[in-house]
Amino acid sequence: MTILDIVSWISILGGALLGVAGGIGIHRFPDFYSRLHAVGITDTLCAALFLFGLGLQAGLSLASFKLFLIFVFLFFTSPTASHALANAARHGGLKPRLDGRKGEASR
């Protein structure tokens, strides 16, 4: 196993752990905005680590260039989609939960 393989697998496993952390955040956080924050933070870096690890495995080729283009697309669209969702929820009247009690957010 070479250094390139080790770095690649560490990157892929790091992306997997961030994906799991984002899923736990969706399950554990109390309201829409905090759940969206948990996923919005982790999904871009999760995808970046996956794509970086896969790019290392592919080597310098057309496949790694395509993986880079996918990363650029996700780098711009993931935060934009999170912002659009939060903005639509706010304009729809969904207020963030400001107290510490469990349950649904107030509308």
Helices and strands as residue ranges (DSSP letters): H 3-28, H 32-58, H 62-91
